[in-house]
Amino acid sequence: MSKEKIAITLDEEFINELDKLVGEHIFQSRSQAIREAVSEKLLRMKHNRLAEECSKLDAVFEKAMAEEGLTEDANQWPQY
């Protein structure tokens, strides 16, 4: 994956925390810490969106759709 350099502005408090984590060798650099934080946030947002969309589904209707035709198909399966 290609990378592109960007500039961001952070509060001094956040910079101090980042530097502390880098100093403790939890991250190799500020950049690595910020990349991981952004990646985790984007992933969390995707999961939240998926959960929100799933909550809109009608469970009874979805189950009926999933089972539709299942009985007919099961009767056509070979016996083992």
Secondary structure, 3 states (H helix, E strand, C coil): CCCCCCCCCCCHHHHHHHHHHHHCCCCCCHHHHHHHHHHHHHHHHHHHHHHHHHHCCCHHHHHHHHHCCHHHHHHHCCCC
